[in-house]
Amino acid sequence: MSAESDKRKQRRIPVELWIEAARDGELYFQRASNLSIGGAYFTQTVPLPVGSKVALKFSLPNDTHEILCQGEIVTAKGLGMGVLFVGLKAVDQGRIEKLIDLHEQTDKTQH
């Protein structure tokens, strides 16, 4: 099994989330349209080259805790790009996982 197909197996949820991305002294605010414990997908942006590294900073909805980690651009197409979280702390992974669980539970009760 390839790493690419393994990455796509991660549970991901739709989000409306702004993530601060810093690279080469420049700061960008990226809009994430989906989120998993492994990364996020940025929409409505001019993508950076695949392999680019960025410093990420964001907070999850209804949570004031700031998550800091590195990111690596793994896909870039059209006006979007996928970013892989690198060095995400276990406690922050847990926060994201909790948000995904909550979203999935809410989704089930609404259907």
ABEGO torsion letter per residue (X at the ends): XBAAAAAAABBBBBBBBBBBBBBGGBBBBBBBABBBAAEBBBBGBBBBBBGBBBBBBBBBBGBABBBBBBBBBABBBEABBBBBBBGBBAAAAAAAAAAAAAAAAAAAAAX
